[in-house]
Amino acid sequence: MKQMDLILAAAVLASFVLGTAAASTAPELSLARFDCGKSSTLNDVSRFSDVSAFKGLNVPFTFSCYLVKHGNDYLVWDTGNPPASGSTPSPSAPKTSLVEQLAVLHLTAQQITFVGISHYHGDHVGQVASFPQATLLIGKGDWEALNETTPNPGVNPANFAHWITGGGKVEALPGDKDVFGDGSVILLNTPGHTPGHHSLLVKLKDMGNVLITGDLAHFRENYDSNGVPTFNTSRAETLASLDRFKQLAKNLNATVIIQHDARDIEKLPAFPASAK
Ligand SMILES: [Zn+2]
């Protein structure tokens, strides 16, 4: 009888130890949304279609950035418009900075491990310089465009001066990037809006898979109709990227969030709450 008790106790202890070990191998994963610019309604979205698809369409437009927590590591995804400053701030400037929003979550800029940038446009890179200690993750095509001697209009190298001058760590991504090495958070190579454009996949435990577009599409009407903005760098790459993204969304049964569409970002809980 005593021996049985011992065996039982050993079995209970073993399952406890194994259970604890299993739990500690899966770091806590969550996804929060930051306000990265003032929302408005675009009364003329004609430049978002190279086939004149949107005559008279009004679209609720917003600017959003994201925070992925993976255990004690953090990824900031896109950095939005620069915050309001000076006497005539941009009408789309956010009221509070990313660093101030992080403080609400009791986090500092120094705790951000990675800053992932979907592409080099100004409304996605406005606050990247707030995270100089983070490893910059950016598509290779965009990184090369930022490093051109005479960058094209719309490319914003000044914000990346810290990394361009060799002051910070950078990974220029030729393809997808498994950010934390466990398949839970992946930057997806979706070129076309810009040469190195990326989107973001986060595999949450409770909410399930979430796909965040970057500017692969700017609003639902364009996403649904495979629309290509007039200012994209490649029509063919945009269509191929939309095809890949939509197949991924279907096969992973993912929630799609279009970053600029005010109707879409509500799929995540309001800041400071996060989806898990
Ligand atoms: Zn863009």
Residues whose N, C-alpha, C, O or C-beta is under 5 A from the ligand:
A	BS01	ZN	H121 D215
